[in-house]
Amino acid sequence: MKTSLLLVDRKDFGISDLRPTFKEMYRVLVAAVLYLVMVGIGLLLFIVPGIILAIMYYPFGWLIIEQDLGPIAALKRSSELTRGIKGGLFKFFFMCSLVLLAGTLFCLIGLIPAFPTVLTATSYVYRRISKPEASPPYTVKEMAPQSV
């Protein structure tokens, strides 16, 4: 997550950015258990509440890593960030699941490019909802390969 945020922010990163601290790992683990329990209970209640909860609280990991929040504070802040945009996020995550499914269909080899692409796209969406003024949209010209 940390390296994908640095990539989205167009900053350099190295090997040291791949190693999370014990504090980050502990907080993300506790928040992930809470998240999975909430989403699991929601899925048992006719599936739709589970999907809504999954979308509502998805950015908790990025908040813990970037803003050094605790597990409960990150989940509360996630709910605030996603308020009013759950429909758009549902469409985004549906498309991400199709990309991952396509990667899976190619004998799991397709997951090698699909997973980092989806992770970076999810980090970009997180950046857009957490700091809309700090992340200018990419243009097609910037993303296209430049001729030599």
Beta strands, then each sheet from edge to edge (+ up, - down):
end
